[in-house]
């Protein structure tokens, strides 16, 4: 059986992205990684890792893949993530009653914050 072990995100500024995603997900970096790759994992070992790979790439809009982050406190989490450096992405096809908010990390990689209470 296969399972998702790590989601890899290409980044330009590794230190900035490690700081953002560590704070966003409350993940911690693995200690023995290189200067161009960091694996972040949850403190309790649950869920997939997020790996940050410093490799030049072109940002594709809309992205071919993105993360959906689930929460029972969407408003609070969106505000917290904006405070960490995320930006809100407006999409004209998003329904007014949508259960998601689209954000982008400091380098423009998009992700959604999903309200699980709906």
C-alpha positions as CSV (number, residue, x, y, z in Angstrom):
1,X,0.0,0.0,0.0
2,X,1.2,3.5,-0.8
3,X,0.8,6.6,1.4
4,X,1.8,10.2,1.0
5,X,5.0,10.7,2.9
6,X,6.0,14.2,1.9
7,X,4.7,17.0,-0.2
8,X,7.6,18.9,-1.9
9,X,7.4,22.6,-2.6
10,X,10.0,24.3,-4.8
11,X,11.2,27.5,-3.2
12,X,13.7,30.3,-3.9
13,X,14.4,31.6,-0.4
14,X,14.7,28.4,1.7
15,X,15.1,30.2,5.1
16,X,12.1,32.4,4.6
17,X,9.9,29.4,3.5
18,X,11.1,27.2,6.3
19,X,10.1,29.9,8.8
20,X,6.7,30.4,7.1
21,X,5.7,26.8,6.7
22,X,7.1,25.8,10.2
23,X,5.0,28.5,11.8
24,X,2.0,27.9,9.6
25,X,1.8,24.2,10.3
26,X,3.5,24.0,13.6
27,X,6.1,21.7,12.0
28,X,9.7,21.4,12.8
29,X,12.6,21.0,10.4
30,X,14.7,17.8,10.4
31,X,18.2,18.7,11.6
32,X,20.4,16.8,9.1
33,X,19.2,18.4,5.9
34,X,21.4,20.3,3.4
35,X,21.5,24.0,2.6
36,X,19.1,23.5,-0.3
37,X,16.6,21.1,1.1
38,X,14.6,21.0,4.3
39,X,12.1,18.4,5.4
40,X,9.5,19.7,7.9
41,X,7.5,17.2,10.0
42,X,4.8,17.4,12.6
43,X,5.8,17.4,16.2
44,X,3.7,14.2,16.8
45,X,4.7,12.4,13.6
46,X,1.1,12.4,12.2
47,X,0.4,13.4,8.7
48,X,2.6,13.9,5.7
49,X,5.9,15.8,5.8
50,X,6.3,19.1,3.8
51,X,9.7,19.3,2.1
52,X,11.1,22.5,0.8
53,X,13.5,22.2,-2.1
54,X,15.5,25.2,-3.2
55,X,15.3,24.8,-7.0
56,X,14.6,27.5,-9.5
57,X,11.2,27.0,-11.0
58,X,8.5,29.1,-12.6
59,X,5.4,29.8,-10.6
60,X,2.3,28.5,-12.5
61,X,-1.0,30.3,-12.2
62,X,-3.3,28.6,-11.6
63,X,-1.1,26.0,-9.9
64,X,-1.4,22.4,-11.1
65,X,-1.5,21.3,-7.4
66,X,-2.1,23.0,-4.1
67,X,-2.5,22.1,-0.4
68,X,-5.9,22.1,1.3
69,X,-5.4,22.9,5.0
70,X,-8.4,22.0,7.3
71,X,-9.5,23.9,10.3
72,X,-12.5,24.5,12.6
73,X,-11.4,28.2,13.0
74,X,-11.1,29.5,9.4
75,X,-11.2,33.2,10.2
76,X,-8.6,32.9,13.0
77,X,-6.3,30.7,10.9
78,X,-6.6,33.0,7.8
79,X,-5.7,36.0,10.0
80,X,-2.8,34.1,11.6
81,X,-1.4,33.1,8.2
82,X,-1.7,36.6,6.8
83,X,0.3,37.8,9.8
84,X,3.0,35.2,8.9
85,X,3.3,36.6,5.4
86,X,0.6,34.9,3.4
87,X,-1.5,36.9,1.0
88,X,-5.1,36.3,0.0
89,X,-5.8,35.3,-3.6
90,X,-9.0,36.6,-5.1
91,X,-10.7,34.3,-7.6
92,X,-13.7,35.5,-9.5
93,X,-15.2,32.0,-9.7
94,X,-15.2,31.5,-6.0
95,X,-18.8,31.2,-4.7
96,X,-19.8,33.6,-1.9
97,X,-20.7,30.6,0.3
98,X,-17.5,28.7,-0.4
99,X,-16.0,26.8,2.5
100,X,-12.4,27.8,1.5
101,X,-10.2,30.8,1.3
102,X,-7.4,30.9,-1.1
103,X,-4.0,32.1,0.2
104,X,-0.5,32.2,-1.1
105,X,2.8,31.7,0.8
106,X,5.4,34.5,0.7
107,X,6.6,33.1,-2.7
108,X,3.2,32.8,-4.3
109,X,2.6,29.1,-3.8
110,X,-1.2,28.8,-3.4
111,X,-3.0,26.8,-0.7
112,X,-6.6,26.8,0.6
113,X,-7.8,27.1,4.2
114,X,-10.9,24.9,4.4
115,X,-13.6,25.4,7.1
116,X,-14.4,22.0,8.4
117,X,-17.5,23.1,10.4
118,X,-19.6,23.5,7.3
